[in-house]
Amino acid sequence: MGARGGGGLKRSTATEGGGIPLGIVSAPANRHDPPLLGPTLDAALTQVKAMPDGVIAHLDAAYDNAPSRAVLEEPGLPVRSPARACPRRSRSVSAGWSSERTPG
């Protein structure tokens, strides 16, 4: 299929600190990322028996909003977002997080 109207796929992935995927949720490519946070977190938490102390959810700036924070407060995960933690020095230099290496 062509680029327009294609059947693209998006994968929302939660990983542990070393980049190993814990939960993956698939959705159509044209879907916004923040609504996938809850299902992705649920998928990851089913793989983890007990959450270790000191776990922090590192989020992309797109998730820096009240609904996303509410989803993470339910299981008691503190949040760190680059939008708040690492202010940008200039528009040409990104202070964002590098993406995890996952299969796909």
N, CA, C and O atoms as a GROMACS GRO file, in nm:
protein
  416
    1MET      N    1   0.083  -0.119   0.000
    1MET     CA    2   0.000   0.000   0.000
    1MET      C    3   0.087   0.124   0.000
    1MET      O    4   0.202   0.121   0.044
    2GLY      N    5   0.033   0.231  -0.049
    2GLY     CA    6   0.105   0.357  -0.052
    2GLY      C    7   0.108   0.424   0.083
    2GLY      O    8   0.052   0.373   0.181
    3ALA      N    9   0.173   0.539   0.090
    3ALA     CA   10   0.187   0.611   0.216
    3ALA      C   11   0.053   0.665   0.264
    3ALA      O   12   0.029   0.671   0.385
    4ARG      N   13  -0.035   0.702   0.173
    4ARG     CA   14  -0.166   0.754   0.215
    4ARG      C   15  -0.265   0.640   0.227
    4ARG      O   16  -0.278   0.557   0.137
    5GLY      N   17  -0.334   0.638   0.339
    5GLY     CA   18  -0.436   0.536   0.359
    5GLY      C   19  -0.380   0.398   0.385
    5GLY      O   20  -0.452   0.298   0.379
    6GLY      N   21  -0.250   0.392   0.413
    6GLY     CA   22  -0.188   0.263   0.438
    6GLY      C   23  -0.227   0.206   0.573
    6GLY      O   24  -0.283   0.277   0.657
    7GLY      N   25  -0.198   0.082   0.593
    7GLY     CA   26  -0.230   0.015   0.717
    7GLY      C   27  -0.112   0.014   0.812
    7GLY      O   28  -0.070  -0.092   0.858
    8GLY      N   29  -0.056   0.132   0.841
    8GLY     CA   30   0.060   0.140   0.928
    8GLY      C   31   0.031   0.092   1.069
    8GLY      O   32  -0.084   0.089   1.112
    9LEU      N   33   0.137   0.055   1.140
    9LEU     CA   34   0.125   0.001   1.275
    9LEU      C   35   0.218   0.076   1.368
    9LEU      O   36   0.332   0.107   1.332
   10LYS      N   37   0.171   0.104   1.488
   10LYS     CA   38   0.249   0.170   1.591
   10LYS      C   39   0.263   0.072   1.706
   10LYS      O   40   0.168   0.001   1.740
   11ARG      N   41   0.381   0.069   1.768
   11ARG     CA   42   0.403  -0.015   1.885
   11ARG      C   43   0.440   0.074   2.002
   11ARG      O   44   0.539   0.147   1.997
   12SER      N   45   0.361   0.068   2.107
   12SER     CA   46   0.391   0.140   2.230
   12SER      C   47   0.461   0.040   2.321
   12SER      O   48   0.405  -0.066   2.353
   13THR      N   49   0.583   0.072   2.364
   13THR     CA   50   0.665  -0.024   2.438
   13THR      C   51   0.709   0.032   2.572
   13THR      O   52   0.755   0.146   2.581
   14ALA      N   53   0.695  -0.048   2.678
   14ALA     CA   54   0.751  -0.016   2.810
   14ALA      C   55   0.871  -0.107   2.828
   14ALA      O   56   0.861  -0.228   2.810
   15THR      N   57   0.985  -0.049   2.864
   15THR     CA   58   1.107  -0.128   2.882
   15THR      C   59   1.161  -0.112   3.023
   15THR      O   60   1.127  -0.017   3.093
   16GLU      N   61   1.244  -0.206   3.063
   16GLU     CA   62   1.317  -0.191   3.188
   16GLU      C   63   1.443  -0.110   3.160
   16GLU      O   64   1.469  -0.076   3.045
   17GLY      N   65   1.520  -0.080   3.262
   17GLY     CA   66   1.636   0.009   3.250
   17GLY      C   67   1.737  -0.031   3.145
   17GLY      O   68   1.803   0.056   3.087
   18GLY      N   69   1.751  -0.160   3.118
   18GLY     CA   70   1.847  -0.207   3.019
   18GLY      C   71   1.792  -0.213   2.878
   18GLY      O   72   1.862  -0.253   2.786
   19GLY      N   73   1.665  -0.174   2.859
   19GLY     CA   74   1.605  -0.174   2.727
   19GLY      C   75   1.527  -0.299   2.692
   19GLY      O   76   1.480  -0.312   2.579
   20ILE      N   77   1.514  -0.392   2.786
   20ILE     CA   78   1.438  -0.514   2.758
   20ILE      C   79   1.289  -0.484   2.766
   20ILE      O   80   1.242  -0.433   2.868
   21PRO      N   81   1.213  -0.514   2.661
   21PRO     CA   82   1.070  -0.484   2.661
   21PRO      C   83   0.995  -0.565   2.767
   21PRO      O   84   1.015  -0.685   2.781
   22LEU      N   85   0.907  -0.496   2.840
   22LEU     CA   86   0.822  -0.561   2.939
   22LEU      C   87   0.677  -0.567   2.893
   22LEU      O   88   0.605  -0.661   2.926
   23GLY      N   89   0.635  -0.467   2.818
   23GLY     CA   90   0.498  -0.463   2.770
   23GLY      C   91   0.492  -0.393   2.636
   23GLY      O   92   0.552  -0.287   2.617
   24ILE      N   93   0.420  -0.451   2.542
   24ILE     CA   94   0.406  -0.394   2.407
   24ILE      C   95   0.258  -0.395   2.370
   24ILE      O   96   0.188  -0.495   2.388
   25VAL      N   97   0.212  -0.280   2.319
   25VAL     CA   98   0.075  -0.268   2.272
   25VAL      C   99   0.080  -0.215   2.129
   25VAL      O  100   0.150  -0.117   2.102
   26SER      N  101   0.008  -0.278   2.039
   26SER     CA  102   0.002  -0.234   1.899
   26SER      C  103  -0.126  -0.156   1.874
   26SER      O  104  -0.229  -0.182   1.935
   27ALA      N  105  -0.116  -0.058   1.783
   27ALA     CA  106  -0.231   0.026   1.748
   27ALA      C  107  -0.210   0.078   1.606
   27ALA      O  108  -0.098   0.072   1.554
   28PRO      N  109  -0.316   0.129   1.543
   28PRO     CA  110  -0.297   0.191   1.411
   28PRO      C  111  -0.200   0.308   1.421
   28PRO      O  112  -0.194   0.377   1.522
   29ALA      N  113  -0.123   0.329   1.315
   29ALA     CA  114  -0.019   0.431   1.316
   29ALA      C  115  -0.073   0.573   1.335
   29ALA      O  116   0.000   0.661   1.382
   30ASN      N  117  -0.198   0.596   1.301
   30ASN     CA  118  -0.253   0.732   1.311
   30ASN      C  119  -0.310   0.762   1.450
   30ASN      O  120  -0.371   0.867   1.469
   31ARG      N  121  -0.292   0.673   1.546
   31ARG     CA  122  -0.343   0.694   1.682
   31ARG      C  123  -0.243   0.775   1.764
   31ARG      O  124  -0.122   0.758   1.749
   32HIS      N  125  -0.292   0.863   1.851
   32HIS     CA  126  -0.206   0.941   1.937
   32HIS      C  127  -0.138   0.851   2.040
   32HIS      O  128  -0.195   0.749   2.079
   33ASP      N  129  -0.019   0.887   2.084
   33ASP     CA  130   0.057   0.805   2.178
   33ASP      C  131   0.001   0.806   2.320
   33ASP      O  132  -0.010   0.698   2.379
   34PRO      N  133  -0.034   0.920   2.380
   34PRO     CA  134  -0.075   0.920   2.522
   34PRO      C  135  -0.189   0.825   2.558
   34PRO      O  136  -0.183   0.769   2.668
   35PRO      N  137  -0.292   0.803   2.476
   35PRO     CA  138  -0.395   0.705   2.516
   35PRO      C  139  -0.344   0.561   2.524
   35PRO      O  140  -0.412   0.476   2.583
   36LEU      N  141  -0.227   0.532   2.468
   36LEU     CA  142  -0.170   0.398   2.474
   36LEU      C  143  -0.091   0.374   2.603
   36LEU      O  144  -0.051   0.260   2.631
   37LEU      N  145  -0.069   0.480   2.682
   37LEU     CA  146   0.011   0.467   2.803
   37LEU      C  147  -0.050   0.368   2.902
   37LEU      O  148   0.021   0.281   2.954
   38GLY      N  149  -0.179   0.379   2.930
   38GLY     CA  150  -0.244   0.289   3.025
   38GLY      C  151  -0.236   0.144   2.985
   38GLY      O  152  -0.191   0.062   3.066
   39PRO      N  153  -0.277   0.107   2.862
   39PRO     CA  154  -0.266  -0.033   2.821
   39PRO      C  155  -0.122  -0.085   2.818
   39PRO      O  156  -0.097  -0.201   2.849
   40THR      N  157  -0.027   0.001   2.781
   40THR     CA  158   0.113  -0.040   2.778
   40THR      C  159   0.164  -0.065   2.918
   40THR      O  160   0.235  -0.163   2.943
   41LEU      N  161   0.129   0.022   3.011
   41LEU     CA  162   0.169   0.005   3.150
   41LEU      C  163   0.106  -0.121   3.209
   41LEU      O  164   0.172  -0.195   3.282
   42ASP      N  165  -0.021  -0.145   3.179
   42ASP     CA  166  -0.088  -0.267   3.226
   42ASP      C  167  -0.017  -0.393   3.175
   42ASP      O  168   0.002  -0.489   3.250
   43ALA      N  169   0.021  -0.391   3.048
   43ALA     CA  170   0.092  -0.506   2.989
   43ALA      C  171   0.226  -0.528   3.057
   43ALA      O  172   0.266  -0.642   3.080
   44ALA      N  173   0.297  -0.419   3.090
   44ALA     CA  174   0.427  -0.431   3.156
   44ALA      C  175   0.412  -0.480   3.299
   44ALA      O  176   0.491  -0.562   3.345
   45LEU      N  177   0.312  -0.430   3.370
   45LEU     CA  178   0.294  -0.468   3.511
   45LEU      C  179   0.252  -0.613   3.528
   45LEU      O  180   0.272  -0.670   3.635
   46THR      N  181   0.193  -0.674   3.425
   46THR     CA  182   0.160  -0.816   3.434
   46THR      C  183   0.285  -0.903   3.428
   46THR      O  184   0.283  -1.018   3.471
   47GLN      N  185   0.395  -0.848   3.375
   47GLN     CA  186   0.521  -0.922   3.365
   47GLN      C  187   0.608  -0.908   3.491
   47GLN      O  188   0.700  -0.988   3.512
   48VAL      N  189   0.578  -0.808   3.574
   48VAL     CA  190   0.660  -0.779   3.691
   48VAL      C  191   0.583  -0.822   3.816
   48VAL      O  192   0.472  -0.776   3.840
   49LYS      N  193   0.643  -0.910   3.895
   49LYS     CA  194   0.576  -0.957   4.016
   49LYS      C  195   0.567  -0.849   4.123
   49LYS      O  196   0.462  -0.829   4.182
   50ALA      N  197   0.677  -0.781   4.146
   50ALA     CA  198   0.681  -0.673   4.245
   50ALA      C  199   0.769  -0.561   4.190
   50ALA      O  200   0.878  -0.586   4.138
   51MET      N  201   0.721  -0.440   4.202
   51MET     CA  202   0.796  -0.325   4.153
   51MET      C  203   0.909  -0.294   4.251
   51MET      O  204   0.883  -0.272   4.370
   52PRO      N  205   1.035  -0.291   4.204
   52PRO     CA  206   1.145  -0.260   4.296
   52PRO      C  207   1.137  -0.115   4.346
   52PRO      O  208   1.076  -0.029   4.281
   53ASP      N  209   1.197  -0.090   4.460
   53ASP     CA  210   1.201   0.046   4.514
   53ASP      C  211   1.282   0.137   4.422
   53ASP      O  212   1.377   0.092   4.358
   54GLY      N  213   1.245   0.260   4.415
   54GLY     CA  214   1.319   0.359   4.338
   54GLY      C  215   1.291   0.361   4.189
   54GLY      O  216   1.363   0.426   4.115
   55VAL      N  217   1.187   0.292   4.143
   55VAL     CA  218   1.153   0.291   4.001
   55VAL      C  219   1.092   0.426   3.964
   55VAL      O  220   1.005   0.478   4.034
   56ILE      N  221   1.138   0.482   3.854
   56ILE     CA  222   1.086   0.610   3.803
   56ILE      C  223   1.046   0.590   3.659
   56ILE      O  224   1.119   0.526   3.582
   57ALA      N  225   0.931   0.643   3.620
   57ALA     CA  226   0.886   0.638   3.481
   57ALA      C  227   0.947   0.757   3.407
   57ALA      O  228   0.915   0.872   3.438
   58HIS      N  229   1.033   0.730   3.309
   58HIS     CA  230   1.093   0.834   3.226
   58HIS      C  231   1.006   0.850   3.102
   58HIS      O  232   0.994   0.757   3.022
   59LEU      N  233   0.947   0.966   3.087
   59LEU     CA  234   0.852   0.987   2.978
   59LEU      C  235   0.902   1.089   2.877
   59LEU      O  236   0.981   1.177   2.909
   60ASP      N  237   0.853   1.074   2.756
   60ASP     CA  238   0.874   1.172   2.651
   60ASP      C  239   0.789   1.294   2.683
   60ASP      O  240   0.691   1.284   2.756
   61ALA      N  241   0.826   1.409   2.630
   61ALA     CA  242   0.752   1.532   2.657
   61ALA      C  243   0.606   1.525   2.613
   61ALA      O  244   0.522   1.598   2.666
   62ALA      N  245   0.573   1.438   2.516
   62ALA     CA  246   0.435   1.424   2.470
   62ALA      C  247   0.343   1.372   2.580
   62ALA      O  248   0.222   1.393   2.575
   63TYR      N  249   0.400   1.305   2.681
   63TYR     CA  250   0.321   1.247   2.790
   63TYR      C  251   0.318   1.338   2.913
   63TYR      O  252   0.265   1.299   3.016
   64ASP      N  253   0.374   1.457   2.902
   64ASP     CA  254   0.380   1.548   3.016
   64ASP      C  255   0.248   1.624   3.029
   64ASP      O  256   0.240   1.743   2.997
   65ASN      N  257   0.146   1.552   3.075
   65ASN     CA  258   0.013   1.613   3.092
   65ASN      C  259  -0.059   1.544   3.208
   65ASN      O  260  -0.017   1.437   3.254
   66ALA      N  261  -0.166   1.604   3.254
   66ALA     CA  262  -0.238   1.554   3.371
   66ALA      C  263  -0.295   1.413   3.351
   66ALA      O  264  -0.281   1.331   3.442
   67PRO      N  265  -0.358   1.380   3.237
   67PRO     CA  266  -0.410   1.244   3.222
   67PRO      C  267  -0.301   1.136   3.228
   67PRO      O  268  -0.322   1.031   3.289
   68SER      N  269  -0.186   1.161   3.167
   68SER     CA  270  -0.077   1.063   3.170
   68SER      C  271  -0.022   1.048   3.311
   68SER      O  272   0.007   0.936   3.355
   69ARG      N  273  -0.009   1.158   3.383
   69ARG     CA  274   0.040   1.152   3.521
   69ARG      C  275  -0.059   1.077   3.610
   69ARG      O  276  -0.018   1.006   3.702
   70ALA      N  277  -0.189   1.092   3.584
   70ALA     CA  278  -0.290   1.021   3.663
   70ALA      C  279  -0.280   0.870   3.641
   70ALA      O  280  -0.296   0.793   3.735
   71VAL      N  281  -0.253   0.828   3.517
   71VAL     CA  282  -0.237   0.685   3.486
   71VAL      C  283  -0.118   0.628   3.565
   71VAL      O  284  -0.125   0.516   3.614
   72LEU      N  285  -0.011   0.706   3.576
   72LEU     CA  286   0.108   0.658   3.645
   72LEU      C  287   0.098   0.667   3.797
   72LEU      O  288   0.167   0.594   3.868
   73GLU      N  289   0.013   0.756   3.847
   73GLU     CA  290  -0.004   0.767   3.992
   73GLU      C  291  -0.079   0.647   4.050
   73GLU      O  292  -0.059   0.611   4.166
   74GLU      N  293  -0.164   0.584   3.968
   74GLU     CA  294  -0.243   0.470   4.017
   74GLU      C  295  -0.155   0.358   4.072
   74GLU      O  296  -0.180   0.311   4.183
   75PRO      N  297  -0.051   0.312   3.998
   75PRO     CA  298   0.037   0.210   4.056
   75PRO      C  299   0.149   0.271   4.143
   75PRO      O  300   0.232   0.198   4.196
   76GLY      N  301   0.150   0.403   4.158
   76GLY     CA  302   0.248   0.468   4.244
   76GLY      C  303   0.383   0.491   4.181
   76GLY      O  304   0.485   0.487   4.250
   77LEU      N  305   0.387   0.515   4.050
   77LEU     CA  306   0.513   0.540   3.981
   77LEU      C  307   0.544   0.689   3.977
   77LEU      O  308   0.465   0.766   3.921
   78PRO      N  309   0.657   0.732   4.034
   78PRO     CA  310   0.697   0.871   4.017
   78PRO      C  311   0.738   0.894   3.871
   78PRO      O  312   0.783   0.802   3.803
   79VAL      N  313   0.723   1.018   3.824
   79VAL     CA  314   0.746   1.051   3.684
   79VAL      C  315   0.862   1.147   3.669
   79VAL      O  316   0.879   1.238   3.750
   80ARG      N  317   0.941   1.125   3.565
   80ARG     CA  318   1.044   1.221   3.526
   80ARG      C  319   1.025   1.248   3.378
   80ARG      O  320   1.027   1.155   3.296
   81SER      N  321   1.007   1.374   3.345
   81SER     CA  322   0.985   1.412   3.206
   81SER      C  323   1.096   1.507   3.162
   81SER      O  324   1.133   1.596   3.238
   82PRO      N  325   1.152   1.489   3.041
   82PRO     CA  326   1.258   1.577   2.996
   82PRO      C  327   1.212   1.722   2.983
   82PRO      O  328   1.294   1.814   2.991
   83ALA      N  329   1.083   1.744   2.963
   83ALA     CA  330   1.033   1.881   2.951
   83ALA      C  331   1.054   1.957   3.081
   83ALA      O  332   1.077   2.078   3.079
   84ARG      N  333   1.046   1.889   3.194
   84ARG     CA  334   1.066   1.953   3.323
   84ARG      C  335   1.207   1.933   3.377
   84ARG      O  336   1.261   2.022   3.443
   85ALA      N  337   1.267   1.819   3.349
   85ALA     CA  338   1.396   1.785   3.408
   85ALA      C  339   1.514   1.845   3.333
   85ALA      O  340   1.614   1.880   3.395
   86CYS      N  341   1.505   1.858   3.202
   86CYS     CA  342   1.618   1.902   3.120
   86CYS      C  343   1.573   2.014   3.026
   86CYS      O  344   1.538   1.986   2.911
   87PRO      N  345   1.573   2.138   3.071
   87PRO     CA  346   1.532   2.246   2.981
   87PRO      C  347   1.627   2.257   2.861
   87PRO      O  348   1.747   2.234   2.874
   88ARG      N  349   1.572   2.291   2.747
   88ARG     CA  350   1.654   2.301   2.626
   88ARG      C  351   1.739   2.427   2.630
   88ARG      O  352   1.696   2.533   2.677
   89ARG      N  353   1.863   2.414   2.580
   89ARG     CA  354   1.952   2.530   2.574
   89ARG      C  355   1.924   2.613   2.450
   89ARG      O  356   1.931   2.736   2.455
   90SER      N  357   1.894   2.548   2.341
   90SER     CA  358   1.860   2.620   2.218
   90SER      C  359   1.770   2.531   2.136
   90SER      O  360   1.755   2.412   2.165
   91ARG      N  361   1.710   2.587   2.033
   91ARG     CA  362   1.620   2.509   1.949
   91ARG      C  363   1.696   2.406   1.865
   91ARG      O  364   1.638   2.306   1.824
   92SER      N  365   1.824   2.430   1.839
   92SER     CA  366   1.898   2.338   1.752
   92SER      C  367   1.953   2.217   1.829
   92SER      O  368   1.992   2.118   1.767
   93VAL      N  369   1.958   2.224   1.960
   93VAL     CA  370   2.010   2.114   2.041
   93VAL      C  371   1.897   2.055   2.122
   93VAL      O  372   1.835   2.125   2.203
   94SER      N  373   1.870   1.928   2.102
   94SER     CA  374   1.761   1.862   2.173
   94SER      C  375   1.814   1.805   2.304
   94SER      O  376   1.919   1.743   2.308
   95ALA      N  377   1.739   1.828   2.411
   95ALA     CA  378   1.776   1.772   2.542
   95ALA      C  379   1.689   1.653   2.574
   95ALA      O  380   1.678   1.614   2.690
   96GLY      N  381   1.626   1.594   2.473
   96GLY     CA  382   1.536   1.481   2.494
   96GLY      C  383   1.611   1.354   2.525
   96GLY      O  384   1.734   1.352   2.530
   97TRP      N  385   1.538   1.248   2.546
   97TRP     CA  386   1.594   1.118   2.578
   97TRP      C  387   1.616   1.040   2.448
   97TRP      O  388   1.538   1.051   2.354
   98SER      N  389   1.722   0.961   2.446
   98SER     CA  390   1.741   0.876   2.328
   98SER      C  391   1.640   0.762   2.336
   98SER      O  392   1.597   0.723   2.445
   99SER      N  393   1.602   0.709   2.222
   99SER     CA  394   1.503   0.601   2.223
   99SER      C  395   1.571   0.469   2.258
   99SER      O  396   1.690   0.450   2.235
  100GLU      N  397   1.492   0.379   2.312
  100GLU     CA  398   1.543   0.250   2.354
  100GLU      C  399   1.563   0.161   2.231
  100GLU      O  400   1.496   0.177   2.129
  101ARG      N  401   1.656   0.068   2.243
  101ARG     CA  402   1.674  -0.030   2.136
  101ARG      C  403   1.579  -0.146   2.162
  101ARG      O  404   1.595  -0.221   2.258
  102THR      N  405   1.481  -0.159   2.075
  102THR     CA  406   1.386  -0.269   2.086
  102THR      C  407   1.368  -0.330   1.948
  102THR      O  408   1.389  -0.263   1.847
  103PRO      N  409   1.331  -0.456   1.943
  103PRO     CA  410   1.312  -0.519   1.812
  103PRO      C  411   1.194  -0.455   1.739
  103PRO      O  412   1.097  -0.415   1.802
  104GLY      N  413   1.202  -0.446   1.613
  104GLY     CA  414   1.087  -0.397   1.541
  104GLY      C  415   1.126  -0.319   1.428
  104GLY      O  416   1.040  -0.269   1.355
   0.00000   0.00000   0.00000
